[in-house]
Amino acid sequence: MKSEDAAKTSHYAGPINVMTVREVSAYLRVHPSTVYRLLKHNQIPAFHIGSDWRFNIEAIDHWILRQAKPGD
């Protein structure tokens, strides 16, 4: 196998802890534009990789729980 082919092959088989906008919108069952609106108003935990937004699934789960608490 060429080193170029080896670089293209992912050997990580662990759980996926980071989601894209499309993945988090499916996870939350909302339209991607809703996710972008939440991002614009800093209402959802996220971070940039280059120019793309990414979401840590544990942070999203924690955020969901905080949204459900009355009085927060």
C-alpha positions, 0 to 999 in steps of 0.5 A: 500500500502506498503511503498516500493510500494509508493517509486516506484510510482512517483506522479510528474505530471509536465513538464519534464525539464531534458532529457537523451542522447537518449531523447536529440538526438531524440529532436535534430534529431541527432544520440546519437553518435553526442550528445556524440561527442558534450559532449566530446568537451564541445559544448552542455550544460549538467550535470552528475547525477552519471555517466549518462549525463542529459540535461536541456531542457531550456538550450538546447533550449537556446543553439539552439538559440545561434547556429543559431545566425550569428557571435557568 
